[in-house]
């Protein structure tokens, strides 16, 4: 497999192995020895002959053979020299534990670059620097100073924080959670998050990829490859810190609403990555994905010995949008024949407080046979007669006989269920200490299945006038102007199939009245200046003007007030435009994230967009389904569909607008941000109009 020398080396050298307990170099050696690593270990330290009974070598060359993996734990300034030694002896895999590189500033950055240059010249791969190391329980390899070797399991773990990985190890060891591999990726100077995720994807011991990330190195590669990997194995990630660069310098509504975390939300959604908000949630999910089959659907059966807990689970099932399995007649008959009369044979199945292990066993066995059940949740509270441990054994027995459907357990209590908890964990039954967590794990599993079985993504390409848009954009870039004015923005939109309102610029009140007469009343007046981006902010928009007099008065007022308000603005006149009424106003927008590319935005339009923030984002390019989903994800959707008997608007035309916009920004990487606000949409059969538009460009 990829990175084999890191995961399954035949020999390991530790450069900087120390004689002093508590020093990093000593702890790594001790971890290796205690784990029971079967290959050769070579401690390297010029200042001593032996450590922990092992012969010490003054340098790598003195070993006389090539160590497959070298772990470096000497101070930062010494690392380039050790890397030279690695290159000389021909080692191909190096873990650099040492910190003091790019995380400490420019000097450290340069040192890190030097180290990576030596690695490239010597065709070596590097994990780190500034990392905790690598752990592979199956190979008894603990090349880290993170703690005891954990149990073997199906969770592949990667972390950008060494400290967090140490905490996870401790937690996992206390709870008997097993891993296939654990990798602390540190500064990711060479091997990055995607390399590890790819390695875990092809690793036969890993069933679920779990990790903590602070940044992603190559956004585009990450999205496309993670999407492919999620199709095979679930990826559960915690992500802290946002792309602040993405939210900087936003001149559009979309830009200011695309907060630092939106891009990651979009990326995770696209790539099918399950985002976790805490370590606890991550491992609650991970134990189910690692040890249970995926559910075929979302119909849940609950077995409980306590009515109240059953109701709590029922509430959670409803809140999470899952459904309760309707048990077949055959199942209910079988249950009725054997259970006490007071038991509830409908889902949640309440088998009463006196239920012993055999009753749980019978009910679980019966319910798993029901074709209408996709997943079973076994609840238990330790009452006077309850047999927690025997019940745990019974659950394991039945699930080993009938392993096609996922079974999760929620045993509530502490000391009385402690033994049962151990049994369940050993038997690979995911165990939860709250019904809500068990149910939200089922939800995560069903969502993942939904994502995996989604239709193939097909991006529709519309016939457009690409050349026309290109000419306008090029013209602006040549002049070094970022903001494309309203008229030109609309020309670009027209080239991509949008309809914009008719109108012309007037420089006198009389001219404005004449244009209005030609367009027909009512009309709209908008101040026309390259320096005024948000016209409403300076009272630069007047709607619904119904006569020549109204138009002339409005013109004069704008030309009198606005130059006083913004004296630095170059005012070229006033745009007289036809008034588009009778529809709903929405906003379609784009914000280009520096790492992940264009993010599409949809929301309720008009001036309230930034106040109400009822918007949804999605990564371009959009499929028809994704465009529609963007609408469904907002509260505005209900308004658009029509409230209280009011006729709804043309939903498909909005979704098509989003797709056309997605095509425009995919074809022109120069477009940094844009808004169509408002996009006025009427009922089915009417034309949607891009009333106002703003585009900003930059040389890509
Ligand atoms: N080759 C090999 N070993 C050498 C050496 C050489 N050329 N020169 C010296 N050594 C030995 C030292 O004698 C010492 O052994 P000793 O304790 O038996 O004398 C050992 O290497 C370590 O060197 P020392 O100078 O004592 O360093 P240190 O242990 O104080 O610090 C690091 C080294 C790497 C631990 C430290 O620089 C560091 O980076 N610490 C932070 C690590 C970290 O947090 N990483 C990120 C985790 S998420």
Boltz pocket constraint, residues with backbone or C-beta under 6 A from the ligand:
constraints:
  - pocket:
      binder: B
      contacts: [[A, 15], [A, 16], [A, 17], [A, 18], [A, 19], [A, 20], [A, 23], [A, 24], [A, 25], [A, 44], [A, 45], [A, 46], [A, 47], [A, 48], [A, 58], [A, 72], [A, 73], [A, 74], [A, 75], [A, 76], [A, 78], [A, 97], [A, 98], [A, 99], [A, 100], [A, 130], [A, 131], [A, 132], [A, 161], [A, 162], [A, 163]]
      max_distance: 6.0
